[in-house]
Amino acid sequence: MVARWWGLFKDVGTQAKAKSHIAAPAFGPGDYMLYRSHYGDL
């Protein structure tokens, strides 16, 4: 279970860096809660 969570967390960090040039949050409605809470609109 921890390995799955860690894999998702690493993935969201990579995606957020790729979207860092955008002025809007990297993630929003329709994305995983983990993504939205750490790098998105929550």
PyMOL Python script that loads the backbone (N, CA, C, O; Angstrom):
from pymol import cmd

cmd.read_pdbstr("""\
ATOM      1  N   MET A   1       0.824  -1.198   0.000  1.00  0.00           N
ATOM      2  CA  MET A   1       0.000   0.000   0.000  1.00  0.00           C
ATOM      3  C   MET A   1       0.867   1.261   0.000  1.00  0.00           C
ATOM      4  O   MET A   1       0.583   2.207  -0.734  1.00  0.00           O
ATOM      5  N   VAL A   2       1.905   1.278   0.804  1.00  0.00           N
ATOM      6  CA  VAL A   2       2.774   2.455   0.876  1.00  0.00           C
ATOM      7  C   VAL A   2       3.474   2.670  -0.467  1.00  0.00           C
ATOM      8  O   VAL A   2       3.640   3.808  -0.906  1.00  0.00           O
ATOM      9  N   ALA A   3       3.876   1.595  -1.108  1.00  0.00           N
ATOM     10  CA  ALA A   3       4.559   1.721  -2.396  1.00  0.00           C
ATOM     11  C   ALA A   3       3.639   2.348  -3.431  1.00  0.00           C
ATOM     12  O   ALA A   3       4.085   3.158  -4.244  1.00  0.00           O
ATOM     13  N   ARG A   4       2.377   1.990  -3.414  1.00  0.00           N
ATOM     14  CA  ARG A   4       1.428   2.569  -4.363  1.00  0.00           C
ATOM     15  C   ARG A   4       1.267   4.069  -4.097  1.00  0.00           C
ATOM     16  O   ARG A   4       1.280   4.866  -5.035  1.00  0.00           O
ATOM     17  N   TRP A   5       1.117   4.459  -2.830  1.00  0.00           N
ATOM     18  CA  TRP A   5       0.980   5.863  -2.467  1.00  0.00           C
ATOM     19  C   TRP A   5       2.219   6.640  -2.884  1.00  0.00           C
ATOM     20  O   TRP A   5       2.112   7.726  -3.453  1.00  0.00           O
ATOM     21  N   TRP A   6       3.376   6.097  -2.608  1.00  0.00           N
ATOM     22  CA  TRP A   6       4.616   6.781  -2.949  1.00  0.00           C
ATOM     23  C   TRP A   6       4.753   6.942  -4.459  1.00  0.00           C
ATOM     24  O   TRP A   6       5.223   7.978  -4.928  1.00  0.00           O
ATOM     25  N   GLY A   7       4.352   5.940  -5.219  1.00  0.00           N
ATOM     26  CA  GLY A   7       4.397   6.041  -6.671  1.00  0.00           C
ATOM     27  C   GLY A   7       3.509   7.164  -7.186  1.00  0.00           C
ATOM     28  O   GLY A   7       3.906   7.921  -8.072  1.00  0.00           O
ATOM     29  N   LEU A   8       2.298   7.272  -6.625  1.00  0.00           N
ATOM     30  CA  LEU A   8       1.392   8.355  -7.013  1.00  0.00           C
ATOM     31  C   LEU A   8       1.977   9.710  -6.632  1.00  0.00           C
ATOM     32  O   LEU A   8       1.899  10.661  -7.411  1.00  0.00           O
ATOM     33  N   PHE A   9       2.559   9.804  -5.449  1.00  0.00           N
ATOM     34  CA  PHE A   9       3.122  11.069  -4.983  1.00  0.00           C
ATOM     35  C   PHE A   9       4.281  11.516  -5.871  1.00  0.00           C
ATOM     36  O   PHE A   9       4.395  12.700  -6.188  1.00  0.00           O
ATOM     37  N   LYS A  10       5.135  10.587  -6.273  1.00  0.00           N
ATOM     38  CA  LYS A  10       6.236  10.931  -7.176  1.00  0.00           C
ATOM     39  C   LYS A  10       5.692  11.365  -8.538  1.00  0.00           C
ATOM     40  O   LYS A  10       6.211  12.299  -9.149  1.00  0.00           O
ATOM     41  N   ASP A  11       4.650  10.687  -9.010  1.00  0.00           N
ATOM     42  CA  ASP A  11       4.047  11.028 -10.285  1.00  0.00           C
ATOM     43  C   ASP A  11       3.454  12.433 -10.261  1.00  0.00           C
ATOM     44  O   ASP A  11       3.634  13.195 -11.211  1.00  0.00           O
ATOM     45  N   VAL A  12       2.759  12.778  -9.198  1.00  0.00           N
ATOM     46  CA  VAL A  12       2.141  14.102  -9.116  1.00  0.00           C
ATOM     47  C   VAL A  12       3.211  15.193  -9.071  1.00  0.00           C
ATOM     48  O   VAL A  12       3.019  16.265  -9.644  1.00  0.00           O
ATOM     49  N   GLY A  13       4.307  14.941  -8.414  1.00  0.00           N
ATOM     50  CA  GLY A  13       5.396  15.920  -8.388  1.00  0.00           C
ATOM     51  C   GLY A  13       5.982  16.147  -9.772  1.00  0.00           C
ATOM     52  O   GLY A  13       6.269  17.280 -10.156  1.00  0.00           O
ATOM     53  N   THR A  14       6.155  15.078 -10.505  1.00  0.00           N
ATOM     54  CA  THR A  14       6.682  15.174 -11.871  1.00  0.00           C
ATOM     55  C   THR A  14       5.725  15.950 -12.775  1.00  0.00           C
ATOM     56  O   THR A  14       6.145  16.817 -13.541  1.00  0.00           O
ATOM     57  N   GLN A  15       4.435  15.627 -12.676  1.00  0.00           N
ATOM     58  CA  GLN A  15       3.441  16.318 -13.498  1.00  0.00           C
ATOM     59  C   GLN A  15       3.332  17.797 -13.122  1.00  0.00           C
ATOM     60  O   GLN A  15       3.195  18.654 -13.994  1.00  0.00           O
ATOM     61  N   ALA A  16       3.393  18.090 -11.827  1.00  0.00           N
ATOM     62  CA  ALA A  16       3.294  19.481 -11.376  1.00  0.00           C
ATOM     63  C   ALA A  16       4.468  20.308 -11.903  1.00  0.00           C
ATOM     64  O   ALA A  16       4.285  21.457 -12.306  1.00  0.00           O
ATOM     65  N   LYS A  17       5.665  19.732 -11.902  1.00  0.00           N
ATOM     66  CA  LYS A  17       6.828  20.442 -12.445  1.00  0.00           C
ATOM     67  C   LYS A  17       6.656  20.702 -13.937  1.00  0.00           C
ATOM     68  O   LYS A  17       7.033  21.765 -14.431  1.00  0.00           O
ATOM     69  N   ALA A  18       6.092  19.743 -14.650  1.00  0.00           N
ATOM     70  CA  ALA A  18       5.878  19.905 -16.088  1.00  0.00           C
ATOM     71  C   ALA A  18       4.845  20.987 -16.380  1.00  0.00           C
ATOM     72  O   ALA A  18       4.894  21.628 -17.430  1.00  0.00           O
ATOM     73  N   LYS A  19       3.911  21.192 -15.453  1.00  0.00           N
ATOM     74  CA  LYS A  19       2.854  22.190 -15.640  1.00  0.00           C
ATOM     75  C   LYS A  19       3.165  23.501 -14.915  1.00  0.00           C
ATOM     76  O   LYS A  19       2.291  24.363 -14.824  1.00  0.00           O
ATOM     77  N   SER A  20       4.363  23.671 -14.407  1.00  0.00           N
ATOM     78  CA  SER A  20       4.696  24.837 -13.581  1.00  0.00           C
ATOM     79  C   SER A  20       4.660  26.154 -14.349  1.00  0.00           C
ATOM     80  O   SER A  20       4.568  27.215 -13.732  1.00  0.00           O
ATOM     81  N   HIS A  21       4.729  26.116 -15.655  1.00  0.00           N
ATOM     82  CA  HIS A  21       4.683  27.348 -16.458  1.00  0.00           C
ATOM     83  C   HIS A  21       3.266  27.905 -16.582  1.00  0.00           C
ATOM     84  O   HIS A  21       3.091  29.037 -17.032  1.00  0.00           O
ATOM     85  N   ILE A  22       2.265  27.137 -16.196  1.00  0.00           N
ATOM     86  CA  ILE A  22       0.867  27.559 -16.273  1.00  0.00           C
ATOM     87  C   ILE A  22       0.512  28.337 -15.005  1.00  0.00           C
ATOM     88  O   ILE A  22       0.884  27.929 -13.905  1.00  0.00           O
ATOM     89  N   ALA A  23      -0.199  29.445 -15.150  1.00  0.00           N
ATOM     90  CA  ALA A  23      -0.560  30.286 -14.001  1.00  0.00           C
ATOM     91  C   ALA A  23      -1.642  29.648 -13.130  1.00  0.00           C
ATOM     92  O   ALA A  23      -1.753  29.987 -11.952  1.00  0.00           O
ATOM     93  N   ALA A  24      -2.438  28.738 -13.677  1.00  0.00           N
ATOM     94  CA  ALA A  24      -3.517  28.082 -12.940  1.00  0.00           C
ATOM     95  C   ALA A  24      -2.964  26.902 -12.138  1.00  0.00           C
ATOM     96  O   ALA A  24      -1.855  26.444 -12.410  1.00  0.00           O
ATOM     97  N   PRO A  25      -3.721  26.404 -11.153  1.00  0.00           N
ATOM     98  CA  PRO A  25      -3.287  25.208 -10.424  1.00  0.00           C
ATOM     99  C   PRO A  25      -3.044  24.038 -11.382  1.00  0.00           C
ATOM    100  O   PRO A  25      -3.723  23.914 -12.401  1.00  0.00           O
ATOM    101  N   ALA A  26      -2.097  23.204 -11.057  1.00  0.00           N
ATOM    102  CA  ALA A  26      -1.753  22.075 -11.923  1.00  0.00           C
ATOM    103  C   ALA A  26      -2.871  21.045 -11.998  1.00  0.00           C
ATOM    104  O   ALA A  26      -3.014  20.364 -13.014  1.00  0.00           O
ATOM    105  N   PHE A  27      -3.663  20.920 -10.940  1.00  0.00           N
ATOM    106  CA  PHE A  27      -4.711  19.910 -10.884  1.00  0.00           C
ATOM    107  C   PHE A  27      -5.985  20.514 -10.331  1.00  0.00           C
ATOM    108  O   PHE A  27      -5.942  21.471  -9.558  1.00  0.00           O
ATOM    109  N   GLY A  28      -7.114  19.959 -10.726  1.00  0.00           N
ATOM    110  CA  GLY A  28      -8.402  20.468 -10.273  1.00  0.00           C
ATOM    111  C   GLY A  28      -9.460  19.381 -10.287  1.00  0.00           C
ATOM    112  O   GLY A  28      -9.134  18.196 -10.210  1.00  0.00           O
ATOM    113  N   PRO A  29     -10.723  19.771 -10.385  1.00  0.00           N
ATOM    114  CA  PRO A  29     -11.812  18.798 -10.386  1.00  0.00           C
ATOM    115  C   PRO A  29     -11.572  17.689 -11.415  1.00  0.00           C
ATOM    116  O   PRO A  29     -11.188  17.955 -12.553  1.00  0.00           O
ATOM    117  N   GLY A  30     -11.800  16.469 -11.002  1.00  0.00           N
ATOM    118  CA  GLY A  30     -11.583  15.317 -11.873  1.00  0.00           C
ATOM    119  C   GLY A  30     -10.257  14.622 -11.624  1.00  0.00           C
ATOM    120  O   GLY A  30     -10.042  13.518 -12.123  1.00  0.00           O
ATOM    121  N   ASP A  31      -9.357  15.246 -10.858  1.00  0.00           N
ATOM    122  CA  ASP A  31      -8.072  14.621 -10.525  1.00  0.00           C
ATOM    123  C   ASP A  31      -8.150  13.975  -9.146  1.00  0.00           C
ATOM    124  O   ASP A  31      -9.062  14.259  -8.370  1.00  0.00           O
ATOM    125  N   TYR A  32      -7.196  13.111  -8.850  1.00  0.00           N
ATOM    126  CA  TYR A  32      -7.137  12.460  -7.539  1.00  0.00           C
ATOM    127  C   TYR A  32      -7.015  13.499  -6.422  1.00  0.00           C
ATOM    128  O   TYR A  32      -6.398  14.548  -6.608  1.00  0.00           O
ATOM    129  N   MET A  33      -7.601  13.203  -5.273  1.00  0.00           N
ATOM    130  CA  MET A  33      -7.557  14.101  -4.125  1.00  0.00           C
ATOM    131  C   MET A  33      -6.113  14.379  -3.710  1.00  0.00           C
ATOM    132  O   MET A  33      -5.789  15.512  -3.353  1.00  0.00           O
ATOM    133  N   LEU A  34      -5.252  13.384  -3.748  1.00  0.00           N
ATOM    134  CA  LEU A  34      -3.835  13.575  -3.411  1.00  0.00           C
ATOM    135  C   LEU A  34      -3.210  14.631  -4.318  1.00  0.00           C
ATOM    136  O   LEU A  34      -2.458  15.486  -3.849  1.00  0.00           O
ATOM    137  N   TYR A  35      -3.514  14.577  -5.598  1.00  0.00           N
ATOM    138  CA  TYR A  35      -2.954  15.526  -6.550  1.00  0.00           C
ATOM    139  C   TYR A  35      -3.474  16.924  -6.249  1.00  0.00           C
ATOM    140  O   TYR A  35      -2.705  17.885  -6.221  1.00  0.00           O
ATOM    141  N   ARG A  36      -4.775  17.038  -6.026  1.00  0.00           N
ATOM    142  CA  ARG A  36      -5.386  18.343  -5.797  1.00  0.00           C
ATOM    143  C   ARG A  36      -4.939  18.960  -4.479  1.00  0.00           C
ATOM    144  O   ARG A  36      -4.761  20.176  -4.402  1.00  0.00           O
ATOM    145  N   SER A  37      -4.756  18.154  -3.446  1.00  0.00           N
ATOM    146  CA  SER A  37      -4.440  18.708  -2.134  1.00  0.00           C
ATOM    147  C   SER A  37      -2.984  19.171  -2.031  1.00  0.00           C
ATOM    148  O   SER A  37      -2.694  20.117  -1.299  1.00  0.00           O
ATOM    149  N   HIS A  38      -2.081  18.532  -2.738  1.00  0.00           N
ATOM    150  CA  HIS A  38      -0.664  18.897  -2.621  1.00  0.00           C
ATOM    151  C   HIS A  38      -0.186  19.856  -3.712  1.00  0.00           C
ATOM    152  O   HIS A  38       0.707  20.670  -3.476  1.00  0.00           O
ATOM    153  N   TYR A  39      -0.770  19.762  -4.889  1.00  0.00           N
ATOM    154  CA  TYR A  39      -0.284  20.570  -6.009  1.00  0.00           C
ATOM    155  C   TYR A  39      -1.407  21.221  -6.799  1.00  0.00           C
ATOM    156  O   TYR A  39      -1.182  21.704  -7.908  1.00  0.00           O
ATOM    157  N   GLY A  40      -2.592  21.242  -6.253  1.00  0.00           N
ATOM    158  CA  GLY A  40      -3.732  21.734  -7.034  1.00  0.00           C
ATOM    159  C   GLY A  40      -4.503  22.838  -6.369  1.00  0.00           C
ATOM    160  O   GLY A  40      -3.940  23.740  -5.749  1.00  0.00           O
ATOM    161  N   ASP A  41      -5.797  22.746  -6.512  1.00  0.00           N
ATOM    162  CA  ASP A  41      -6.686  23.823  -6.112  1.00  0.00           C
ATOM    163  C   ASP A  41      -7.244  23.702  -4.701  1.00  0.00           C
ATOM    164  O   ASP A  41      -8.087  24.513  -4.317  1.00  0.00           O
ATOM    165  N   LEU A  42      -6.818  22.745  -3.933  1.00  0.00           N
ATOM    166  CA  LEU A  42      -7.343  22.617  -2.554  1.00  0.00           C
ATOM    167  C   LEU A  42      -6.383  23.175  -1.527  1.00  0.00           C
ATOM    168  O   LEU A  42      -6.672  23.145  -0.331  1.00  0.00           O
TER     169      LEU A  42
END
""", "prot")
cmd.dss("prot")
cmd.show_as("cartoon", "prot")
cmd.util.cbc("prot")
cmd.orient("prot")
